[in-house]
Amino acid sequence: MTSSTPFITVALCTHNHADRLARTLETLAHLRSPRQAWEMLVIDNGSTDATPALLARSEWRPENVEVRVVREDRLGLSNARNRALREARGEYLLFMDDDETPDADWLCAYERAMEEFRPDALGGRIEVFFEDGARPDWLQDELLGFLGKLDHGEARWLEAPSTPIFGGNFAFRRGVFDTIGDFDARLGRMGKANIGGEDTEIYRRLLQHGCKVRWVPQAVIQHRIQTPKLRRGYFLDLHFRQGSSEGAAKRGAGGRVPPPYLLAQWLRALGRALGCRLRSGSDHSLRMEMNAAYFCGFVIGWIRDPE
């Protein structure tokens, strides 16, 4: 363990994924150490499985690195990340998920970019790895981004809303949150609730405040996908919930009756999904069905009273 003030805090947030987490913790031993000191911060987000016992063991902890385990009982990925903001001591805070394997040079690649460019935020490449089975036929390339795959090409500054950085592999200068605010606790996974959008939302906030965001393609992380758990319903539920959240926000304090144009969009999306399925089969229609699920959620979110 080192007493030096860390340059980087690596924060890993986890909830009831002890089996996946064990594999991720094992990979930490293969990381090449950056030049400057770093610390490991694990946020246990109210786990009720074997996670606390796993984290209490010492064999997974990287050598010569300060490791801290903190429990956050307010359920939700954004709540866990906000707890990491309070606990981190590094100048930069680097987030990873509990089902990922970083490349050996992952930390060093980020350190080089941080030292050279001094950005407010950084994002790295995410590859998708199917660890225990064949990729389903219906999982077309255009859907891999919804499993976390991300590649913006060569190193550069990111300045457009269409080039977000993803939560499985992004970093921030810790002080930037004093300017842009914390993660939105209404967004992000909450237990089994399949809610997303917190990473793209905070990326847009970075751009709105004129922050400098650096793309670091050499900082690669592998998102491990458990193939038997892949279901079409995951993608449909993800889009339904996103639509519901955005529909409620768009309605605001307005009336509960959706505007005619919104109902027309929903009907068009349903028609396109059905037509694609009839023409091309279910292996090629999921993307259209996800659009229909989104508009269905948007309409229901508009109608439903806020929780």
N, C-alpha and C positions, 0 to 999 in steps of 0.2 A: 504494500500500500504506500502511496506517496502523499506527502503533505503539501505539495506544490499546488498553487491555484490552477485549476484546469483551464485550458483554452477551449476545449470542446466537452460538452456534456452529451452523452448518448442516452436518450430516453426511450425506454421500451414500455409501452402500456399494454396490459394484458387482463383478460377476464375469462375465467373458466375454460382455458385452452391448455391444460397442463401437458397433454401429449405433444401438441405442436410446440409449445414453449420449450420443452426439454430439448428438442432437436435444435431450436434456435440458439439456446444457451450454449450448446456444445460447439456451435460454429464460432463463437467468440474467441476461442483459443487459437483459431487460425488467422485472426486479423493481424496484419502488420501494424506495429505501433507507430503512430505519428511522432514527429520530432518533439512536439510540445505535450505537456501532460494532459490527460483526459480522464474523465470519470464516467462510471456507468450508473444510471439511475433507472430503477425498475418501479413502475407504478402498478401495484396490484389493485385493480378496479373492482373491489368487492367480490373477489372470487370465493366460491363455496365448494370448489372441487379440491384436487390435490395441489393446486398452485402454491398456496402458502407454505406447505411442507417442502415442495421442490425448491422454492426460493430460499428457504432457511438453510439448505445444504450449502457447503462451501466449495465443492469440487468444480462447479461450473464457473467460478469467478476468475476473470483474467488476472494473470500475475502482474504485480506492481501497478495495479489500477484500483483506485478507491471505488467501491461498490456500495450503493445504498438502495435499500428496498423500502418503499413507502406505500402505505395502504390508503386508498381513496374510496370511501364508501358511497359517495354520490355516483350512482351508476351513469355511465355514458362516456364514450371515448373522448369527447371534448372536455368533460369534467376532469378526466385523467390527464389530458394534455395540459389543461390549465393548472393542475396541481404540479406538473413537471415545471411549468414556468416559475412557480413559487419556490421550488426546491433546488433548481439547477444553480450551479456556481460558475459554469463556464461562460466565456464570452459568447460562444455560439452554442445553440441547442439543436441537436440532430436527432430526429425521430425515426424509429423503425417499428415494425409490427412484430407480433409474436409468432408469425408463420413465415418467416423470411430467412434467407441465407445470404449474408453480404459477401461479395468478393473479397479476397485477401487484401487488396489495395484500397478498399472502400474508404476507410478513414483517412488514409494518406492523400487520396485524390481530393477529398473535401478540404483537408488542411491546406493543400497547395493553392486551391482556388480562394479560400478565405484569406490567406496571407497576401496573395497577389492582387486581388480585386477588392477586398473589404466590402463585399456586398451586404445588403440587408437580409437577403434570403437566397437560398440555393435549392436546386432540385437535381436529382440524379436519375439515371436510367433504371427502369424496372423491367425485368424479364419474367415471363411466366413459365413455370416448370411443373409439369404434370408428374407428380412423384410416385403414384401408385396405380397407374392404369393408362389406357389409351384415351386420347382426346375424343370426345363424342362427335359424331358426324354433324350434329346440328350446331356445334360451336364454331361458327365461321370466324375468319380473321377479324372482321369488323367488330366482333364482340369482345375481343381480348382486352380492350381498354377498360371494360367494366369489371375485369378481374385484376386490374391494376397495371397492366402492361403500359409502358410509357417510353417513348423515344422521340425526342425533338431534334435528333441529328447532331451536328457538330456543336462544339462549345460556343456559347454566345450569351448576350443579354436577352432576357425574355421581356417583351413589352406589350404583347397582345393578349386579350382575354382567351383566345383560342389555343394558347400554349401554357396550360396550367402546370403546376407541380403537384405531385400526389403525396398523400400522407404517409405512405409506406416508405418514403425515401426523400424527405425534405429537411432543410435546416434553416435556422433563423439566427440573426444577431439578436441576442436576448433583449437588448434595449429597444428593439423596434416595436415591441408590444406596448411600450409606453405611448407610442404614437398611434398604432392601428387598433389597439384593444385586444382582448383575449379571443380565444376560439369561441364560436357561438354554441352555447350549451344545448340549444334546441336541435342542433345538427350532429351527425356522427352516430355510429352504432350505439345502441342502448340495450345491453343484454342480448336477447335474441331478436330485438327489433332491428330490421334491416333498413336503417336510415343512413343516408350518406350526405355528401355535398359540403361538408365542413372544410375540406381542403381547397376546393375550387372557390368557395366563398371567401376564404381568407386570402387567397391569391388575388382575387379581384380587389380586395381591400388594400393590399400592398400596392397594386397599380394605381388605385385612386389616390393614394397618399404620395405618389411619386417615388416609391421605394425602388431600389436597384435589386433585380432578381437575376441570378446567374445560373445558367444551365451547365451542369458538369457531367457530361456523358461518361467520363471515366469512373465515376462513383456508381458502380453497378450493384444492384441487389436482386436476388432471385426470390420471387413470390411463389412459394410452394402451394400447389393446388392439389387438394385431395379429390381425385377424380371421381370416386364413387359417390361423393356428396354433391357433385354438380347436378343441378336440376334446372330445367327451364323455368320453373317457378321462382327461382332465386332472382333471375333477371326481370321477370314480370313484377314480382313484389317490390324490387328495388325501384322500378320506374313508377309503380303505383304510389308508393310512399313519397317519392320525390314530387310527383304531381300533386298529391294531397297537401304536402307542406307548402308548395308554391301557390296552389290555388287559394289556401287560407290566407296566405300573406298578401296575395293580389287583391282579394276581396276587402281585406282590412275591415273598416267599420261600415262598409257599404251593405246593400241589400243582399239577401240570401238567394235571390233568383239569378242564376247565371245568365250572362248576356247571350243573345242568339248566336253570335259569331263563335262563341266557345262551344256550344252544343253542335254547331255545324262542323267545327274542327274535329270533335270527338267522333261524329258519324263518318266523316271522311276517313279518319284513321282506322276505324273499324272496317270500313269497306275495303281499304287498301290491304289490311292484314288478311281479311278473308279471301280476297282475290289472289293475293300472293300464295297463300296456302293451297288454294285449289289449283293454281297454275303450276307451282314449283314444288309443292310438298312441304311438310313440316320442318324438314332439315334446312330450309331456306327462308322461312317466314318469320322466324323469331324476332328479328329486328323490327319488322312492321308491327308485330304483336306488342312489342315493348312500347312503341309509340302510342298504340291504342290504350295500353294500360296507364301510361302517363296521363293522357287526356281524361281517362275515366277517373283517375285519382284527383286530377285538377278540378273536375266538376264536383266530385264529392267533397273535396276540401273546401270548395267555395260555398257549398250548401250547408255543410255541417257547422254547428256552433263551435267556437274555439274551445279546446280542452283547458 
